[in-house]
């Protein structure tokens, strides 16, 4: 069931062989490594949630080539990323930037953790003062079942 | 005809479910044993009817009855039988039918095994199960009928997506669903307990094995999917933080937390409201997971809106199920009596810490998965939340949890002694620090990623901490070996289960860290006879030939792989092109070794150079991941066979007594 949607999307796309093609790769292994690291953070715009490095789509291939061209020209990682974001928007970044519209996303987990810790502290403080509750007495029905069970075991 | 029987059985099942959802509930409220007793026969009838329906659809697939729309859209006569059967649940309608079939089987299991349950609790729990069934049946009958006919029937079907024609993926959905639906047991019993206003050790004792069974299936299902991605997608990756993956991971996190807090309810009569909350959450996330994947909402909010009937129905179902139960929880939970007291530093305290971190983890994954949808719906712009987000937020949350995991089992209940426990763990502390330092040294310091050494140290800490606990319990090296073995034999199976699961997680962490940090990859155009060396393994491409399959044509590359000049293996990765629908898939060749997987993929012919595009990998410690997760599943199964779950069956005692009399 997992990746069914991705699979459905692949039906629409023509899928040429496998993601990165050797002909795209930069001759300098250092630069190629940088390109791959960069590419892993860039979304293939027509796929479900694949990076351009993982995707077979033509659009991802184009973007991979753009990234490599820019790197070969001597641009820094930030310059390349900015170039791509200026064209495609934040949507292309798999790690969303920290800004007003993503505040909840980035702060949310810490708020959750904090809330959890506060709740646990509150729990211990309340528990410290409260006396342990006595178990409720058995109802007649439960008494009957208990007797039946005890008889059973004999 | 058979398809109509299936359809009709579903309608009858709806009628029965309506009875089962109402009468026992009223009966339990009035204390009427006859009405309460109706939950038994209705749950059996339910199971029979839904199974008939499922069998009818399976029959349509097996016989390739293309007058049924669903079969025509998703099957083909050329498909091997396994994938004809798997095709039943490889689509929206059929997977929902599988879902309620499993639900009905679980309901029937309550009737079959729950003879000694308090009648009120049983009646109410079964009624809640029936309410879920009603919701799903309405959804299927009104928006997703799998038995719809097609006239005139086509000569052949559209076929199943070749990516899914794989044994791993054939069994992946049923496993996941067994997990999802398994949590409905904990959910139904939680709602029943809220209605009754009491949760006690007996409740936890009943709920725990079902939760454990669900957890085992869900773990297995997720691993199967991950394993499939690893060998089928051909990139050497195994987890992508894809929304569809997250959909199954969230209930797993909540379910794991539930498993641990239910222990505290059973043993110490504490954390009741929290356990109920987790039971609702685990099932709520299972529902969400099912629908996230099935509704297409993940692909885009607009795809969801383009089919409003299904979308609105799904939203309504989620709101009623999750909203309704949390409302009930808000009203009734404060009445749950709190039981045993414990200090923050204790076994309970450690379990609670685990729960807070697990729940935060589940919340984080939920936030990251749904955020793009909310942002899109609220016009905040399109956002992508991908692996870099989850890796930088989720993974750090799990670090303190794993640190505490080694300590928790050594703590005593009620009031623990942290300094004492750390003292007992000093060997583990020392060795894991050594392993951390050694890893750092071996990877060449900052030449590798900075977190890799920490990850390996963490894995070592968890494994050693777990082993120290075991060694102490059997008094290893402190008592004669025979005495230690006898002690080991007497340890409860649930303890062995925990050992296996925690130790398995340690292996998994090691594998996940190593494969993410030190994967070696070579992508090139390789000519016949050319040799490429990756991580000490030399791959020589010997031959490339066409091999016909059942419903595809494979292009197979034959590699001779040598290590240090000696023959290591012959590897045959392939690329398949299916006939219907015509699409290529990659079949990676994998040779596992103790230290990692040797992994080869072959692609298209390179027209320019005359060679073939090949991707060759060394994926370090990946087998540790699969073995580790296998241990986790085995741990769950071992714990399920614990004596605790087998004793106290009055029916058996009665049978024995009668046999003695005769």
Interface residues (C-beta under 8 A of the other chain):
Chain A: X1 X2 X3 X4 X5 X6 X7 X8 X9 X10 X11 X15 X16 X17 X18 X19 X20 X21 X22 X23 X25 X40 X41 X43 X48 X49 X50 X51 X54 X89 X90 X91 X92 X93 X94 X95 X96 X101 X102 X104 X105 X106 X108 X109 X112 X113 X116 X117 X119 X120 X124 X127 X130 X132 X133 X135 X136 X141 X142 X145 X149 X152 X153
Chain B: X31 X90 X95 X116 X118 X161 X163 X164 X172 X173 X176 X198 X200 X225 X228 X229 X234 X235 X237 X240 X241 X242 X243 X244 X245 X247 X248 X269 X293 X296 X298 X299 X337 X338 X339 X340 X341 X342 X344 X352 X353 X356 X357 X359 X360 X363 X364 X367 X368 X371 X375 X380 X381 X382 X383 X384 X385 X386 X387 X388 X389 X392 X393 X394 X397 X523 X524 X525 X575 X581 X583 X584 X586 X601 X603 X604 X606 X608 X613 X615 X650 X653 X654
